[in-house]
């Protein structure tokens, strides 16, 4: 390696990002990392200026989901870092590679509780895979390279790096680090042999796909594997784009309120092949689908992180491998003869189609379910659909059908406010694809300011705000557990269509089902970031059932 001319810490840092192939970063600027900002001025990296650190961090997390490489976010110290913690938590629970760079006070001022000083190892130690502070510029290549490896390797996740202000202006002569690619663990011959034997002896096997470290080719490889063995394939919570919903072997998703048919199929299964996922609280229906620690089904668990194998469920066969490596390894694996469960995959897919096909009638003039089924047919197969958290997402999970890899951007952590910033990043990354963000009225205003970022970067996404004038999920739980005692869940909302126009976007109010389709087409034709403000009856509380409030909100 050739040692370059003496550079400031800020220049060294940005040069490391260039060396790692970083194409864009998100940020909210701060005086604590001005030297790094200055170095970005002369770099080829696209800098996305955001309006709040939470939105910036969520955009970086969305980038990690879309690409498999760490999303990069820069924020200032203290409140900037704590605001960004939302995205760090999502990246951890969703197993997404991400690196958050945080400005820090001058090293000579530490331990005095200087202006906005925080101990980032303490703050993020339990939330990130690794938190570190770089105290010398000559260590930047070493520690940034390690951060990329930690973020991507094993079970991916977030890394937080603190940057003391004086360190970024100090100089050093140091070589750049090489580009990092994560180490890959492959299934051994004995693993594949036992896998084949367990499938050969099975009566009713089922595959569940989840987690990260997938590639488009890996999803197609697993689909071919399922075809050869005639295996039904389900997806984990908010991982529906790991197989084409039109695939003849797709059995549906395991999220909040999975289909009774899929739950029965899992209960009847004797072999479960779990690839990539952890089967955490949401996809396991609050840890009720499988017995802990030893499921009654024979569990084959494939995961890139050894620490996740046997962490909750003790598998009959544990395979430490990334989904991509596993998919490549089983490419030549074939059944020895006719399988005992022949035809079950087709039945599972038929059940899935029946469960998701038609939307039930809702109270009110806006039939959200009908809108979802219309969009399902209208959107191209490569459309990217984003959402945050709230009951409104249930209609997406139930009725939309994902067809392309990484077409679903949604937090498995259940974080509100995710959909809009994720959509802004997705549209910036893939300008030729239609990007739609769904948000409840409560969810939207968690990070609705990032609509301004979409306008600034001419990213014509479409935001569908589903407005029932309440925090609907909490209201539903409230009515169930404390009927008639409504507190803290009512909302008085602005005109979201006018909100869009105030930022320079396109906005329309939709109160009736028949108004939606033409409004959506006008939004696309406008060429602007758009908001469709859709008014839904408060009684249409969930995709599964209505409720009659014990008292009027």
N, C-alpha and C positions, 0 to 999 in steps of 0.2 A: 504494500500500500504506500502511496505517495502522500507525505504530509504536506498539506496545503499551507499557504501563507497564513500568517497570524490573523485570527479573526476574533470578533467579539463572541461572547457566549450566545447572544441572540442570533448571530449569523451562523454559528456552528449548529445551533438547534434547528434552524430552518433548513440548513443543508442536509441534516440527517433525515428530515421529513421528505425532502426531494429524493434522497438516496433510497428511501423505503417506498418510493412510488406514490406518495400522497398527492392526489390531484386537487383536493379541496379541503378547506377547514371551515368550521363554523366558529363564530366568536361574538362576544360582547367586549368592546375594547376597555382597557383599564391602564392606568398609569403604572401599575406594578409590573407590566411586561412590555413597556414601550419599545425596548430594544429588539424584542422578537417581532413586534408589529412592524418596526422599521425594516427588518430583514425580509419580511414578507413582501415589502414593496417591490423588491427586485427579483423575486422568485417567480417561477411559473405556476405556483399554487393559486388556485381560485379561492378568494377569501369571501365568505358569506357573512355579512354583518347582520346579526339578529337583534331582536328587540328586548329579549330577556334571557338570562342564562339557562333557565329551565328549558326553553324552546331550543336554544343552541345545542344543549347537551342531548336532547331528544333527537334532533336532526343528525347529530353524530352517531347516535345509536342506530338510527334508521339506515345510515350509510353502512354500518357494520353488518346489518341484516341483509342488505341488498348485495353487498360485494364479498363478504367474508374477510375483508381486510379491516383493520381498526379505523373507525371513524374518529376524527381528530377535532377536539374542541378546546378553545382558549377562553378562559375567564379570569377576571381579576380576583384578588384575595378577599377573604372574609365573606361578606354577603354575596359576592359573585360566586364563590365556591359553594356556599350552602344552597343558593338557588339552583345551581347545576347538579346538586346531589340527586335530584329527581331522575335525571337521565342516567346517573351512575347506578342507582338502584334498579332501574329497568334493565340496564345492560347486564347486571349481575344475575337477576332472576331469569332473564331471557337467554343467558349464555351467549352474549353478543360481544365481539371484540371492539374495544373502544379505549381511547386514551384521552384523559382530561388533563390539560396543562393549566396550572393555577399560579398566578402571581403570588409572591411571598415578600414579606418585609425584608429589608436589608439584614444580612447576617449579623451585623454589629448591633442590631436592635432587638434581637430575639430574646425571649424570656422577660420582656418588660411589659407585655401586653401592648405593643405598639399599635399604631393605627391599623385596624382590620387584621391584626395578627391572629392566626389560628395554627394549632398543631395538626397538620393534615394527616399525619400517620394515625393520630388518635381519632380524628373526625371520620376518616374514610377507612380505617383499618378493618372494620367489620363489614363494610359495604362493598369494597373492591377486592380484586384478586391480589393487588399489591399497591402500596402507597409509599412513595419515596420522595426525598428532597435532594436536589442536586446542588452541592455546595461549591463545586469547582468547575469551571468551563471545560477543562480538559477531560472531565469524566462524562460529558454529555453524550458522545457517541456510544460509549459503553452502556450507559444506563438507558438511553433511548432504544438501542438495539434489544436490550433485555426486556424493555417494556413491550415492544412489538411481539417478542416471543411469548411472554407471559400472557398477553392479551389473546393470542391466537391458539396457543398450544394446549393440549388436553381439553378440558372444558373451557371454552372461551369466556372472556369476561372483561371488566373494565380495569384499567390501571390509572392511578392518579399521580401526577408528577408536579411537585412544587418547585417554583423557579424564583429563588431570591433575587430581588431587584438588582443588587450590585453584581451578582454572579453573571447576569446577562450582559453587563457592560464591561466586565473584565475580559482580558484577551488570553488566547492560548493558541499554540500551533499543534494541531492534532489531526490525525487521519480520520476520514469518515468511515463509519461502519459499513459492512456489506449489507445488501438487502436480505432481510430475514424471511425465511419460509418456515412454517411450523413443522416440527417433527411429526411423522405419521406412524401410528402403530397399526399393524396389519394382523388379521386373524391368522393363527398358525394352522398347519395341516391338521393337527389333532382337533382344533376347534371346528374346522369345516367338516371333518369326519363325524364328530359327535353331533353337529348341527344336522347333517344329512340323516344320521341314525334317528335322531329325535323326531324329525319330520316323517321319516318312514314309518315310525311306530305310532304316529299321532292318529287320533280319531277326528278331532275338530280343531285344527290350528287357526291362529289369527295373528296378523302382523299389525303392529302399531308404530307409526312413524312420528318422530318429534325431534326436539333439540335443534342444534346448529351444526356447523361444519358440513353442510350439504352443498352439492353443486347441481347444476341443471342435469349434467350427465348422470350423476349418482341417482337422482330421482327417477330418471328414465331406466337406469340399470335395475333398480329395485322393482319397478313396474314389470320389466321383462322377467325377473326372478319370480314375481308373483304369478305371472302368466304360466311359466313352466310348471309351477307346483299347484296352480289353480287356488292360490291363497287369497282369502279376503283381506283387504288392507284398510285399516282405519288411520286417522291422523289425530294427533294430540291437540290440545287447546290452542287455537290460533296458529296452527301449523298446517292449515288445510291446503296450502299451495305446494305441498311436498308430493302430490300426485294429482294428475288431471282428474277433475271431478267427473268427467265423462268416461273415465277408464272403467271397463267392464268389471273390475275387481274392487272398485272403491266402495267401502262400506259406511262411510260417514266420519264425522269428527266427534271426538270426546272432549266436550267442553262443558259449559254450564247448561244443564238440561239436555243431555244426549238422548237420542231416540230410544224408546223402550226396546225396539228390536235389536239395536246394537248392544245395549246393556245385557240383554238376554243372551246374545251370541257370545259375549265375553264370559258370562257366568257359565255357559255350557262348554267353553273351550277347554281343551286339556293341555294345549301348548300355546304359549304366548311368545312371540318374537318381537321384542321391544327394541327398536333401532333409533339411537340418538337421543331419546327423551329420558326424563327422570321420573315420569308418572307422578308428578307432584299433586298438590291439593286439588287444583281445578280439574285436570283431566281424569283424576281418580275419583271424582265425586266425593270429595272430602275424605279420601283414603278409605272408601268403602268398596271399591271395585275388586281389590285384591287384599287378601289377608296379609297382615304384617306380624312377624317378619317373613313368613314362608307362605307364599301364595299357594292355593290348592292346585292351580294350574302349574305346569312345568314352565318356568320362566327362563327364556334365553334373552339375556340383556347385553346389547351392544352399545358401548359408550366410549368416547375418546378419553374420558377422565377416569383413572383407576379408582379415585376416591368416591366416585358415584356408584361403582359396582358393589352392590351389597349394602349401600348406605341405609336404605329403607327396606328394600325387598331383597331377600336372599335368592339369587338365581341358581337354577340347576346348571346352567352354563353361562359363565361370564366371559365376554369377549371384549378386550380393550382395543377398540379400533374406531376411527372416525367413520361416519356414515359413508363418506366417499370411498374410503379404503375397503370397507366391508362390501359395498356395492360392486366394486371392481373384483374383489376376491370371489364372490359367489356367481360371477358371470358365467362360469362353466359348470356350476353345480346343477345337476338334473335329478329328478326323481328316478328311483330304480324301476318303477313300474307304475301301474295305475294307482291313484291315490284314493284313500278311503272316503275322502270328503268331496269327491267330484261333484261339481255343480253348486257347491255352497257359496262360492264367490259371486256367481251370477244372482243367486237369491239375495245375498247381502246387498248387492248393488241395486237390485229392484226395490228392496226395502228402503234404501237410501233415497232413491228417486221419489218413491211414494211419500216419504216423510217430508221431503223438502219441496215438493212440486207446487202445491197450491197453498196460498195464504188464507188464514181464517179471517172472517169478517170482524172488523174492529168497531167499537163505538166511534161516532163522529164522521165527518165528511172527508177526512184524509185517511185513506187506507194505505198505511205504511207498507204492509205486506204486499199489496198489489204493486206498489212502486218498486219494491225490491225485486219481484219477479219480472217486472218490465225491464229494469236495469240489467238483470241477469241475461236477458236476451239481447239487449241493446248494446252493452259494452263489448268491445273486442276482447279476444281471449288473452291479450297481453296487458289489459288494463290493470293498473295498480290501485287497490282499494285499501284505504287506511282508516283506522278508528282508534279512539281512546277507550274509556271504560264507561259503562252505564248500560241500563236495560235496552237502550236503543240498539246496541250491538247484537242483541239476540236475534234480530231479524236478518242481520248480515250472516251470522253463523248458520241460521236455519235455512235461508233461501238463496243466498248467493252461491255460485259455483265457481271456484278458482280453477284455472287451467294452466297457468304458467308459473314457473319457479320464481319465488320471491315476489309474487303478486299480492300477497297479504302482508301488510305492515300493521301489526297490532301488538300491544304489550301483554305478554302472558302474566306479567306482574299486576295487571289490572290498574294501571296508572291512568288517571284522568288527564286530559289535555294533550294527549299524544298525537292524535290524528292529524291536526293541522300542521305542526312542524314536520312530522314525518312526510306528509304529502308535499310540502314545500321542497324538501330535500329530494324526494323521489322525482318530482317534475324537473328539478334542476339537473338531476343525474340522467334522466331519460326524457328529454324534451319532446320526443315524438310519440310518447305513449300517453294515453288518457289516464289521468290520476284523479281519483275521487276520494275525498275525505268525508267521513261521517262523524258527526258530533252531536251530543245532546246539548241542550241550552246551557246546562251547568258545565259540561265538559268543554264546550267551545271557549267560554270565557276564562278557562284556566290558562290557555295559551293563544287566545284569539288575536293577540297583538302581532303574531307572526304572519297574519294575513298581509300586514304591511311589508314584510320581507318578500312575500310572493309578488307583490306589486313592484317592489324595487327591482327585483331580478326578472320581471316579465315572465313569471311562471304561471301560466293559465290553468291552474287546477280548479276543480269544482268542489266546494264545500257544501254539504247538505246538513243543515242544522235542524235537528228534530226537536221541536220546542213543545214541551208539555207544562212549562212554567213550574217545574219542581225538580229537585234532585230525586229522580224517579226510582232508582234502585233503593235508596234509603227509605223513601216514602213507602215502597212496597213492604220492606221489612218492618217498618214502623206500624203499618196497618195490620200486619200479621201478628206482631208481638205485643203492640200497645194500641189496639184499635181506639180510634177517636181522640187520641192524644197527639195531635200533630204539632211538632215543634222543630224548627231549624231546617225544614225541607221546602218551604214555599219560595218561589222566585218571581220577581217582577223584572221582565226582560226588556231590553231595547229592541228597536226595529233592526234586525240583523241585515236586512236588505239595504237599508240606508247606511248601516255600518260599512258594508262593502263599498257602496258608492262614495262614502266619505274618504275612503282610502284610495280611491281611483279605480276600483274594480267594478264588476257587474253584480247587481243584486236584484232578486225578485222575491216576493212573498207568495207562498203557495198554501192555499187553504182547502182546496178540493183535489181529489185524486186526479181528475181529468186535466187539471192545470199543470201537473208535474212534467209530463213528457214534453210538451212544447217549451216549457220554461227551461228544462234541461238542455234541449237543442239550442235554444237561444244563448244559454250560458256558454256552450261549446263554441258557437259561432261568433261570440263576442271577441274571442281571442284574449280575454282578460281573466285574471283570477276572479272567481265568482262565488257568491253565496246564494243558495236557495233556502229561504227561511220557511220551513214547513211546519204548520201548526197541527199538532196531534192532540186528540182528546185526552185529558189526564187519566181517564179510566182505562185507556189502552196501555196498561202499565208494563206488560211484558208480552213476549211472543207467544207464551203459553196460555195466559189467562188474563181476564180483565179484573178490575176490582171496583167496588162501589165504596167510596170514602164514607167512613162512619160520620164524619163531619166534613163540611165543605172547606176546602183549603182557603 
